Structure formats: C-alpha cells, structure tokens
Amino acid sequence: MSSPKILVSAKPKKENYINAINGVGAIPCLNDEYDDSFDGLVLCGGSDIHPSYYNEEMDGSRNIDEARDKQEFALLKAFVEAGKPVLGICRGCQLINIFFGGTLYQDIANAKEHSSSECDLVHNAKAEKGSVIAELYGEIFPINSAHHQAIKKLGDNLKITMLSEDETVIEGIEHTSLPIFAVQWHPERMCFEKQRSDTVDGAKIFEYFVGICKKQ
C-alpha cells in the first residue's frame, strides 16, 4: 500500500513530530479538521488542557489554549468514531485520558523530577507485561521527561501500560479495544537526528504506530 497519511496536531512546535513520522516512512499532514483520507492521528505535546473538561477549577494548570482544546477533542472524537489509530504524546496522552472520562493532577507534587525549563530530564520507567510498550522496550528502560501534569483518575476502557520507576506517575496507557495508545514522554525527541545515548530509541513508537495505520 502507499505510505499512510498521518494527521499531526501540534502547535506550535511541529518539526520533531514531522521528522519522526517521515523517518518511519509515513506522510505527516498538518490539518485542523478530520477527513477520510487520514490513516491515523498523532496528538502532540504542548500547553495544559483546561480543567473544565474534567469538571475541575483551575488549580495549577497554565498556558491554556482553549481553541486548541476544542479542536483536538473534536479530532479525537472523529478518529474514535472512524475506528482509526491514535497516538498521544504528553499532552496528547492527557487529552485521551480526559476524553474517556479521566482526570489529571494539575501540578504533580514531584514536578521537579519530571520537568525542567532548561532541558528534558531522564528517568527510568517500567512497562506492564503484555503491553505494546513492553513488547517494544522491555520491562525497565530510560525515557525523557518534560511535564508537570499527569493522569489521576484513569479514563473508561483504558489500561495503564507504564509507570515511572517509583510508581508515582502514569507514563503510558492503551485503550482496551480501540487502536489507541499514548505515552507521557516525548519519543519524537528521542529518535533519528534527535536520538539520545541516555534513553531508548523513540522511533520504535512511531514504527509501531505506522504499522497499525497500514493494517487499518
């Protein structure tokens, strides 16, 4: 088949996602709306999601982009209804959790261990047996980290696939029946020209995702 077309929802930093998707042989497309030609959706990192989406008041959330929130929830709804694959990264992971009825910690207690204004931090994470992530990377492995929010209540029909090594932060989720999975970290900053010697290769995430898109 021809190369899958992947809708990339990223504002404003798009280059790393585009390079990662190009690197695994798919076609990245920047678009604000769904159409049937897209084979998959990548929900990217960025600003916090307004807590009204999970029925909370502002309590540590910042840099809200309400227009982006509205657009990305609509995109996710369209891809879910079409049964097409979705990959969530950082903010995208949180958005997927909220979409399925979950909530977030608006400012995690150990945020300094997971985010820095200067660079990505690195810490170990552990994958749940039988998960996509475990198949790709094994049980314990190093990842990058750049977030101050995290999943609190897990959304309906989602399962945890990864935790931080100290088990305080959910680092990955999968849907139990739909082709949807997500990570709290940034594989697009761990692959190809961004590949790091102190983390695993983020390209495996994108290779797996594009493989699902081809099968669909």
Order of alpha helices (4+ residues) and beta strands (2+ residues): beta-alpha-beta-beta-alpha-beta-alpha-beta-beta-alpha-beta-beta-beta-beta-beta-alpha
